[in-house]
Amino acid sequence: MATCVVRHESLLPVPAQVVWDRVTTADGINAELRPWMTMSVPAGADDLDLGSVEPVVHLGKSWIRLFGVVPVDYDDISIVELEPGRRFLERSRMFSSPVWQHERIVDPVDDHACRVSDVVTFTPRAALRPLAPRVLAALFAHRHRRLRRQWPD
């Protein structure tokens, strides 16, 4: 199995806690993904906030929808590590990638700015290996552009 890694980092002119409080919610995640896709909330997790779950917790399946409508994949989400206000580590299974790990870190730079880092390690299914690393790199580049637009200098 070929393991792939995608990394992205952005410096935002906003306090770390403000960013953390947004990027760990379903609304915040979908704001980053739009307009290309959205993720549903796992059943029973209507007020999902990744920043306040108890690790190790299995949250359930979240459907990934192209343009917010067409289901194209799922993410069976488990949060295995959490540093509230700073970091989460998700290890999940997806239809497209049976091995999926996403670590997001929101580190303060000072009282008025922070750095958001994403590292995604995944093993795409054989049929998707030629394309998956480029698609994921583009998706996370898009997410970080959306973050920077949400909080411009």
Beta strands, then each sheet from edge to edge (+ up, - down):
strand 1: 4-12
strand 2: 37-39
strand 3: 57-66
strand 4: 70-83
strand 5: 87-94
strand 6: 99-110
strand 7: 113-123
sheet 1: 1+ 7- 6+ 5- 4+ 3- 2+
end
